[in-house]
């Protein structure tokens, strides 16, 4: 593709976020670089962030990080990302800018630079009750400001695309559906050393259900806790993710149900050990009330786990027709679905793995390039 000699990217999340939006950006750049050897991919970040994250962007002759080295205060650098970066884009000869996390800088369109933006979810509009009021207000302002600058939008699920159309007048023919990819290491073999290290370091139980994601109200892991008493006594629940104030409610439920020895919370797992934790689980549960997509479901399927998720948002898109789905308030229903999943594990996993091939990295990168070519 020679239409754009230089493409700019919002790299704030790439250098600051270990998971989620950060993983999306790093994976996409790593996959685009070899497919666009004649195009310079310039990653504009307000600072150099964390070295361990920055180094996950593979070295390539056509990939360059750009920082506002003349600015020293964090506030100045963050303002540069939303304002001053446009002048730098013009100086660098960038004619296309891709906002990787739902944001575009002010003045992009006026400067004659095409803007494409990936929108991951609009939960702050669909369910503002899951956010502090000020956060929901700021996200809403950023969303409607982004619409003024965008030439095209990439939605990571049909659910997100529907939400964009519902909450805006952005032209439907300029909203592309391109699913999020999953890091390939979840589908690769996991060595016995890594399995043993994960078991020992995190004291993993012999049998456990797994949930991965921030421990917050929207993720609804309380349902998994309430489902445990309906399952065999030797079945445990392992929850991997950053804790929030929601933890107090979970601790209270665990105590009242008398299952303190069956629920395990783990934080800060390095990327090389997360696949080992997936591989040793019996099944993956994801009872979230609302998601933009649900990448942990793809990780679980690639790791060989049957999936039980909640109905009502986009999780059916991620898990496909051979995963199981339950009401987000039905603990007994979740337990029954888990039993069914374990009984039919081989068939569920085999069919689901075929389904998630559509989310493989090269397929996603190729579709993103097609979006660039439509501008």
C-alpha positions in Angstrom: 0.0 0.0 0.0 1.6 3.3 -1.1 -1.3 5.6 -0.5 0.2 6.9 2.8 4.0 7.3 3.1 3.6 8.1 6.9 0.9 7.0 9.2 0.7 8.4 12.8 -0.7 6.5 15.8 -1.8 7.6 19.2 0.7 5.6 21.3 -0.2 6.8 24.9 -1.8 3.4 25.8 1.0 1.5 24.0 3.6 2.8 26.5 1.4 3.1 29.6 -1.2 0.3 29.6 -0.1 -3.2 30.3 -3.3 -4.9 29.1 -6.5 -3.9 27.3 -6.0 -0.9 25.2 -2.2 -1.2 25.4 -2.2 -4.8 24.2 -4.5 -3.8 21.3 -2.1 -1.1 20.1 1.1 -3.1 20.5 -0.3 -6.1 18.8 -1.7 -4.0 15.9 1.6 -2.2 15.3 3.6 -5.4 15.4 1.3 -7.0 12.8 1.0 -3.9 10.5 4.8 -3.2 10.3 5.7 -6.2 8.1 2.6 -5.7 6.0 3.5 -2.1 5.2 7.2 -2.1 4.6 7.1 1.0 2.5 5.1 3.0 5.0 6.6 4.8 8.1 4.5 4.0 11.2 5.1 6.9 13.7 4.0 6.3 17.3 3.2 9.6 19.1 3.2 9.2 22.9 3.2 12.0 25.5 6.2 10.3 27.2 8.2 7.1 26.9 6.1 5.4 29.5 7.2 2.0 30.8 10.2 0.4 29.2 8.7 -3.1 29.6 5.7 -2.1 27.5 7.6 0.0 25.0 9.9 -3.0 24.3 6.9 -5.2 23.4 6.7 -3.2 20.2 9.1 -5.2 18.0 12.0 -3.4 16.4 11.4 -2.5 12.8 12.9 -0.1 10.4 9.6 1.5 9.6 8.4 2.0 13.3 9.5 5.1 15.3 8.4 6.5 18.6 7.9 10.3 18.8 7.8 12.2 22.2 7.5 15.9 23.1 11.0 16.0 24.6 10.7 19.8 25.0 7.9 19.4 27.6 8.6 18.3 31.1 5.4 18.4 33.1 3.0 15.5 32.7 0.0 17.8 32.2 1.8 19.6 29.4 2.6 16.3 27.7 -1.0 15.1 28.0 -2.3 18.3 26.6 0.3 18.0 23.7 -1.3 14.6 22.9 -4.7 16.3 22.3 -3.6 19.6 20.8 0.1 20.2 20.0 0.6 16.8 18.3 -1.2 18.1 15.2 1.6 20.6 14.5 4.1 17.8 14.9 2.1 15.6 12.5 2.2 18.3 9.9 6.0 18.8 10.4 6.5 15.1 9.9 4.4 14.9 6.8 1.8 12.5 8.3 -1.4 12.4 6.2 -3.3 9.8 8.2 -3.6 9.5 12.0 -5.0 6.5 13.8 -6.4 7.0 17.3 -6.1 3.6 18.9 -8.3 4.3 22.0 -11.3 6.2 21.0 -9.7 9.7 20.9 -8.4 12.1 18.2 -6.6 15.4 18.8 -8.3 18.8 18.3 -7.7 20.4 14.9 -6.8 17.3 13.0 -9.4 17.8 10.2 -8.6 21.5 9.9 -5.0 20.6 9.4 -6.0 18.4 6.4 -5.0 15.2 8.1 -7.3 12.2 7.8 -8.4 10.7 11.1 -9.4 7.1 11.8 -10.2 6.0 15.3 -10.8 2.6 17.0 -13.8 2.7 19.3 -13.7 -0.2 21.8 -16.9 0.5 23.7 -19.4 3.1 24.7 -20.2 1.7 28.1 -20.0 5.2 29.6 -23.0 6.1 27.5 -24.9 2.8 27.6 -24.3 2.2 31.4 -23.0 5.4 33.0 -23.8 4.0 36.4 -20.6 1.9 36.2 -18.5 5.1 36.2 -17.9 8.0 38.6 -20.1 10.9 37.3 -17.1 13.1 36.4 -15.4 10.2 34.4 -18.6 9.5 32.4 -18.9 13.2 31.7 -15.3 13.5 30.4 -15.6 10.3 28.3 -18.8 11.7 26.8 -17.1 15.0 25.9 -14.2 13.2 24.3 -16.5 10.9 22.3 -18.4 13.8 20.7 -15.3 15.8 20.1 -13.7 12.8 18.4 -16.7 12.6 16.0 -15.9 16.1 14.8 -12.4 15.0 13.8 -12.9 11.5 12.5 -13.0 10.5 8.8 -13.7 6.9 9.5 -14.3 4.8 12.6 -13.3 1.2 13.4 -15.6 -0.6 15.8 -14.2 -3.7 17.5 -17.6 -5.5 17.6 -21.0 -5.3 16.0 -22.3 -4.4 19.5 -20.0 -1.3 19.6 -21.0 -0.4 16.0 -24.7 -0.4 17.0 -23.9 1.8 20.0 -22.0 4.3 17.9 -25.0 4.5 15.5 -27.4 4.8 18.4 -25.6 7.6 20.2 -24.4 9.6 17.1 -25.3 10.6 13.6 -21.9 9.4 12.2 -22.5 7.9 8.7 -23.0 4.2 8.9 -21.0 3.6 5.7 -18.0 5.1 7.4 -18.0 2.8 10.4 -16.0 -0.4 9.8 -16.3 -3.5 11.9 -12.9 -5.0 12.6 -12.7 -7.4 15.5 -9.8 -7.1 18.0 -7.1 -9.7 17.7 -5.6 -11.9 20.5 -2.0 -12.2 21.4 -0.7 -15.4 19.6 1.1 -16.7 22.6 -2.2 -18.0 24.1 -2.5 -20.5 21.2 1.2 -21.7 21.5 2.3 -24.7 23.7 3.0 -24.0 27.3 6.1 -25.7 28.7 5.9 -27.9 31.9 8.3 -25.5 33.6 5.9 -22.6 33.1 3.0 -24.7 34.3 4.8 -25.7 37.4 6.1 -22.2 38.1 2.5 -20.8 37.9 1.2 -23.6 40.2 3.8 -22.9 42.8 4.0 -19.1 42.7 0.3 -18.6 42.8 -0.7 -21.7 44.8 -3.2 -22.8 42.2 -5.8 -25.3 43.4 -6.1 -28.7 41.6 -9.4 -27.8 40.1 -10.5 -24.2 39.3 -12.7 -22.0 37.2 -10.9 -19.0 35.8 -11.9 -15.3 35.4 -9.6 -12.6 34.0 -10.3 -8.9 34.2 -10.5 -5.9 36.5 -12.4 -6.7 39.7 -15.1 -4.2 39.3 -18.9 -4.0 39.5 -19.5 -4.2 35.7 -17.5 -7.4 35.4 -19.9 -9.1 37.8 -17.6 -11.8 39.2 -20.0 -11.8 42.2 -22.1 -14.2 40.1 -19.2 -16.6 39.9 -18.8 -16.5 43.7 -22.5 -17.2 44.2 -22.3 -20.1 41.8 -19.6 -22.0 43.7 -21.9 -23.5 46.3 -23.8 -25.2 43.5 -20.6 -26.9 42.3 -18.5 -29.8 43.7 -16.6 -28.9 46.9 -13.2 -29.4 45.2 -14.0 -26.8 42.5 -12.4 -23.4 43.2 -12.5 -20.0 41.5 -9.4 -18.1 40.5 -9.8 -14.4 39.6 -6.9 -12.6 37.9 -7.1 -8.8 37.8 -6.7 -5.5 39.5 -8.8 -5.0 42.6 -11.2 -2.0 43.1 -13.6 -1.0 45.9 -15.9 -3.7 44.6 -13.6 -6.2 46.4 -15.3 -5.3 49.7 -18.7 -6.6 48.4 -17.0 -9.8 47.1 -15.3 -10.4 50.4 -18.5 -10.0 52.3 -20.3 -12.5 50.0 -17.4 -15.0 50.3 -17.6 -14.8 54.0 -21.4 -15.2 54.2 -21.2 -18.2 51.9 -18.4 -19.8 53.8 -16.2 -20.4 50.8 -13.1 -18.4 51.7 -10.8 -21.3 51.0 -12.3 -21.7 47.5 -11.8 -18.2 46.0 -8.4 -16.9 45.0 -7.5 -13.4 43.8 -4.3 -12.8 41.9 -2.8 -9.6 40.6 0.3 -8.5 38.7 0.9 -11.7 36.6 3.6 -11.4 34.0 2.6 -12.1 30.4 4.7 -15.2 30.2 2.8 -16.9 33.1 -0.8 -15.9 32.2 -1.1 -18.6 29.5 0.0 -21.2 32.1 -2.8 -20.1 34.4 -5.4 -20.4 31.6 -4.1 -23.9 30.6 -4.6 -25.4 34.0 -8.2 -24.2 34.5 -11.3 -26.4 34.0 -13.4 -23.7 32.4 -13.5 -20.0 31.9 -16.4 -17.8 33.2 -17.1 -14.3 32.1 -20.3 -13.0 33.7 -19.7 -9.4 32.7 -22.9 -7.2 32.4 -21.5 -5.2 29.4 -18.4 -5.3 27.3 -17.2 -3.8 24.0 -15.9 -7.1 23.0 -14.4 -9.5 25.6 -10.8 -10.4 24.6 -10.3 -12.7 27.6 -12.9 -15.1 26.0 -10.7 -15.4 22.9 -7.6 -16.0 25.2 -9.5 -18.7 27.0 -10.6 -20.5 23.8 -7.1 -20.4 22.3 -5.9 -21.9 25.6 -8.2 -24.8 25.3 -11.0 -23.8 27.7 -14.7 -24.1 27.3 -16.4 -20.7 28.0 -19.5 -19.7 30.0 -20.4 -16.0 29.6 -23.3 -13.6 30.3 -25.9 -12.7 27.8 -26.7 -9.2 26.8 -23.8 -7.4 25.2 -21.2 -8.6 22.7 -19.9 -11.7 24.4 -21.7 -14.0 22.0 -19.6 -12.4 19.2 -16.4 -13.2 21.0 -17.3 -16.7 22.2 -19.3 -17.9 19.1 -22.2 -20.4 19.0 -20.4 -23.2 20.8 -19.8 -21.3 24.1 -22.6 -21.2 26.7 -24.4 -18.0 27.8 -26.5 -17.4 30.9 -28.4 -14.5 32.6 -26.1 -12.2 34.4 -28.1 -12.6 37.7 -28.6 -16.4 37.6 -26.0 -18.1 39.8 -27.5 -21.5 39.6 -27.8 -21.2 35.9 -24.1 -20.3 35.7 -23.2 -23.4 37.8 -25.4 -25.7 35.6 -23.7 -24.2 32.4 -20.3 -24.9 33.9 -21.2 -28.5 34.6 -22.4 -28.8 31.0 -19.3 -27.2 29.7 -17.0 -29.6 31.5 -19.0 -32.6 30.3 -18.7 -31.4 26.7 -15.3 -29.7 26.9 -13.6 -31.4 24.0 -16.4 -30.7 21.5 -16.9 -27.1 22.7 -13.2 -26.3 22.5 -12.7 -27.8 19.1 -15.6 -25.9 17.5 -14.8 -22.7 19.3 -11.2 -22.8 18.2 -12.4 -22.9 14.6 -14.6 -19.9 15.3 -11.9 -17.7 16.8 -9.6 -18.1 13.8 -11.3 -15.0 12.5 -9.6 -13.0 15.2 -6.1 -14.1 14.3 -3.6 -11.2 14.1 -2.9 -11.2 10.3 -6.6 -11.2 9.5 -7.2 -8.2 11.7 -4.2 -6.2 10.4 -5.2 -6.9 6.8 -8.7 -5.5 7.5 -7.3 -2.4 9.2 -5.2 -1.8 6.0 -8.4 -2.1 4.0 -9.9 0.6 6.2 -7.0 2.9 5.5 -7.4 2.4 1.8 -11.1 3.4 2.0 -10.2 6.9 3.2 
